[in-house]
Amino acid sequence: MQNAKVDAAPKTTSSLKKASARRMSNRAASASAAAVNVEISPPILFPYAPSVGTLESLSESLFPASLRLDFKGFLTGEELSRSELLSLLELAKLLKTQRSKGRSKPLLAGQQIGLYFEKPSLRTRVSFTVAANELGGNAIEIVGSNVKKEEPEDTIRVLGGYLHALMVRTFEHSSLERMVSKSPIPVINGLSDDHHPCQALADILTVKEHFPVLKGVEIAYVGDGNNVLHSLLLLAPMLGMTVRYACPEGFDPKPEILARAQQRAQENGGKILAFRDPRQAVTGAHAVYTDVWTSMGFEDENEVRLKAFQGYQVNEELMKLAHPHAIVMHCLPMNRGVEISETLPDAPSSAIFQQSENRLHVQKALLLGLLPQGL
């Protein structure tokens, strides 16, 4: 049997003119981009998404299905693959946009989300509560000082009978690991002495809002090698970013965490660079980040730390060495006049309060990824 031959319809003069105009327009756009050295990248679509349109044009009934996180514990951020991290950031961006338009859907209706606090909290408490409420779930606060002490494995088995997910803000990271080993529900690290992954998600989203193409973006962290730095080291280089950190001697990040972060950076095209001099770390950086010199649980070291960290303040003079459009970052709460100058948090370059708001949006995305929707 012979294949039927189908002749293409002849092109009209009108269609040829239109095609020619499109080609000229495309060449002009490419030339313009090259002239100003702009890197153009295609929009990041969710794994399921059609190839046409952008995220903003997707139906509200469809976008939540884009992210499914198949693990019980979000403890360090290492649980996320690169593609999952990108999808989570894009979902958070979309949720932020829709909230600004007054749009929300009760995607987690009927879900009970526990918030367990062994440490004081403002941002974590309010952002997770609002996230759960706006998604249609219920946030139930549990304060560690108000409950009887028991083994973490027993606590989570009890709470797992009541809740659909649990966020924990605690001291020893091992307590979270022990919970996850017996947990029937997702457990989220809201902060531990070693890791602060929810903060790192908000930080990366903030940087992305200022520098949409993350590959090659450099973050300079100046200060204590604490949980905030640990989480930045583990997550930011996964997206091709460079983390340049400067800590006083004796206050470096933990070697075992740094080793894991270096491995992940090598696998994903990122870099991690260590310095003693804050000026070297900050030179040319797109974002300059600091945190308190004395974190919760280390108050007895405060006097020693104040002496050790002299010269590590992030201030206007130090920012002169950064990229001309560099942003200033701090995870809060901050001590104005100590680790950061009095006035820098209010400068046009400050992204500090943008960071704090973004905790809400990344945590919404995280909850949507971890929990079944539409119960």
N, C-alpha and C positions, 0 to 999 in steps of 0.2 A: 504493500500500500504506500503510495507516494504522499509525502507531506504536502499539505496545501500551502501555496505561496500567497502571502498577504502583502500587498504593496502598501508602503507608508503613504499617508495622505500628503499631497504636495504642500509645502510651506508657502503661506501667503506672504505678500510684501509686508503686511502689517505685523505678522508674527516674527518675521526676520528682523524688522526694526526693533521690536520689543526685546528679542534675544540679544541683539547687539547692544542695546542700551543697558541691559543687565550686566553684560560682560564689562562694559566701560565703567559702570558704577562699582563693580567688585574690584576692578584694578585700581580705581581711585581710592577706595577704602583701604586696600592693602598698602598702597603707596603712602597714604596719610599716616597709617599706623606705624610703618617703618620709619617715617620721618621723625616721629616723636618717641620712638623706641618703646612702644606699648606692646606688651605680650598679651596676645589674644588667646584665650583658652575656651573650649566648648563648655556649656553648662553641665554641671554634674547632675545626672539623673539618678533616681532611685533604681535599684536592680530590676524592678518590675515595670518601670515606666515606659510608655511609648516613646518613639524617637522624635516625635514632633511636640512642639510647645515647650514651655519652661515649667518649673515647679509651681510658680504662682498661678499658672493656668489650669493646674490639675484640680479635679473635683475634690471638694472637702470629704466626700464619702470614700475617696480612694487613697489619699496620701498617707494615712496612718499605717496602711498595710505594707508600707515600704520597708519597715525596719522590724526584724524579728531577732532578738538576742537570745541565743540558746545556751544560757548558762545561769547558774543559781546565785553566783556571787559576783558583784561588781566591786572589787576590793582595791585594785591597784591601777586599773586601766589596761593592764596587759591582757585582759580577757577579750578586748576588742581587736578585730582584724583591722587592717588599713581601710578596707572598703566599708566596714561597719562604722568606723570612726567618721569617715566622710559622710555616710548616710545620716548618722546621728546629727552631725553639724548642720546638714542641709535641712533636716526635719526641724531642728531647733530654730533655724532661720525662718522657716515657713510659719511655725507656730508663733514666733514673735511678730511677724507681719500680720497674721490673722488676728492676733490679740489687739494690735494697734487699730484694727478696723472693727473691733467689737464683736468678732466672730469666735465662737467656741462651741464645741459639741461634747456631750457627756460620754466620751469614749470609754471611760473607766467607771461608768455607772455601776453601783453595787459593790465596788472594790473597796476593801478596808486596808488602809496603808498605815502601818505603825511607824512612829518616829521616836526612837529610843535615845535619850540624852543622858550621858554620863559626864559630859562637859557642858559649860554654858554656851549659849548660842543665840544669835540674832538672825543673821542671813540664812543659815541652814534651816532654822526653825520656820521662819516665815516663808521662805521660798518653796520649801517642800510642802508646807501646808497649803499655800496658794495653788501650787501645781496640782496637788491632789483634788482640791475643791473645784478648780476651774475645769478639770477633766471629768468632773462628775463623781469622783470618789469621795471617801471620808478619811480625813487625817486624824489619827488617834495618838495623842502625845503621851509618852511614858517617861517619867523622870527617874533616873537611877536611884537617887537618894530617897525616893518614896516607895521603893519596892525592896523586898527581902533579897538578900544576896544568895545566888545559886550558880551552879556551873553553866557556862554559856551554852553547852550542848542541851541542857535541860530547859533553859530559857527559850531557846528557839523552837524546841519541840512543843512547848506549851503555846507560844505565840503563833506557831504555824497552824494550830487548830482554830485560831480566830481570824487571822489576817491573810491577805493575799500577797503582801510584800512588807519588808521591814527595812527602814533606814536606821543606821546606828552611828552615833557620834561618841567615840570612846577614846580611851588612852592606849592600851596595849593592842597592837595590830593582831596579835595571836588570838585574841578573844573573837575577832571576826572570823578568822580561819576556823576556829573551833565551832563557831555557829554554823558556818557553811557546810562543814562536814556532816552535819545531822539535819540540815534544814530542808523542809518540804516546800519552802517558798523562796523567792528571790531576796537576797540580802544586799543592801547598798551601803557602801562606806561613805558616811557623811563627813568623816574626818577621823583619823587615828594618828598616833604619834609618828608613824612612818609614811603615811600616804594621805593625799587629799585629792582624789581623782575627779570629783565633781567640780572642784575649783579649776582644775586644769582644763576641763571641757569648756567651762565658761571663758577661761583665759584665751584658748585657741579660737573660740568663736569671736571674741572681741578683736583679736589680731586680724582675723579673716575679714571682719567688717571694715577694717582700715586698709588692709593689704590683701585683696581677694585671691591673688595667686600666692599660695603659701610657700611653695618651693623656693628656697633661697632666702626667705625672710629670716632675720636674725633677732633673737631675744637675748638681751643681756640681763642676767639676774645678779643682783648685788646684795649680799647679806649672809644670813644663816643658811647652812646646808640642811634645811629642815624638810618636813613633809611636802610643803608646797614645791620646793625645788625638785624633790624626788619625783613627784607626779609630772612636772614639766619635762624632766629628762626622759621619762618613760613614754610620754605621749607626743610631744611636739616634733621630735625628729622623725616619727613615723610618717609625717606628711612632708618630709624633705626640708624641714626647718633646721636652723642651727641654734643651739642653746650655748651661750657663752656665759659662764658663771665665775664670780669672784667672791670667795669666802676667806675670812681670816684663818690663819693656821690653827688647826684644832677644831674647826667648825665646818669641815667639808661634808659633803653628802656621804652616806654610808657606802663603803666600798662594794658590798655585794649588790646594792641597788644600782650603783653607777655602772658596774660590770654588765648587768642585764640591759641597762639603758644603752650602753655603747654597742652591744650586739644588735639591738633593735634598730639603732641609728644606721649601722652599716648595712643592714638588710633592706632599709627603706630610703637610702640616699640622703639621710640627715647627718648632722655633725654635732659633736659635743666638745667644747673647748674650755679648759680650766685656766684661771688666772688668779694671781694674788692681788694685783693692782686693779681696782675698779675702773680706772681710766682706760686700761687696755681692753677690759671686757666690754665697755660701753662704746668704744670708738666705732662709728659706722652702724651701730645697731638700730633696728627699726622699732624696737620696743625695749624700754628699760623698766625692770621689775624689781620691787623690793618687798620685804615683809618685816614684821617686828623682829627685833633682835632677841627677844626672850619670849618664846612660845609658852602656851599653857602647859603646866607641868614642870617647867624649868625655872620657876620664879626664884628659887633659892640661888640660882646662878646669875641673877640680874646684875649685881655689881661687877662681877668678873667680865660679863659679856659687854657691859657698857664701855669698859676699858679696851677690850679686845677689838671692838668694832669701830673705834675712832678712825675716821677717814673713809668710812664706808657709807656715809649718808648720801642718798640720792637728792641732788639739789640742782638749781639752775646752772651752776658752773659746770657740773658734771654733764648735764644734758647738752651742753654746747658741743660735746665730742660725738654725740649720737647723730644718726641720720637727720637731715633737715626736717623731715616730717615725722620724726619719731614720736611715739606715744609713751606716756608714763603709766605704770601699772602698780597696783597694790591690792592684795586680797582682802584687806581690812579685818579687824579694826586697825587703825594706824595711830602712831604717836607722832603727831606733828612736831617738828623741831628735833626729832631723834633720828629715826632711820630715813625720814623724808623731811624736806624743809617745810616750813610753815605754810608757804604760799604755793608751792608746786602742785598740790592736789587740786587747786582751783584754776590752774593755768589752762589755756586753750588746748594744750597737748595732753591734758589729763584724760585718761580713759577709765579711771578708777570706778566711777559710779556706773558706767556702762558695764564694766565687769560684774559688779554686784547684781545688776538687773539680769544679766545673762545667766546667772545661776538658775533663775526661774525657768528659762526657756530650755536649757540643756537638760535640766532635771525632768521637765515634762517629756521631752523626747526619750529620755532614758526609761521613764516609767512606761511609756507607750511601747517601747521595744521589749521590755521585760514581762509585761502583763498582757493577758488575753483581753480583747476589747469587745464591748457590746454585750456584756453579761446582763 
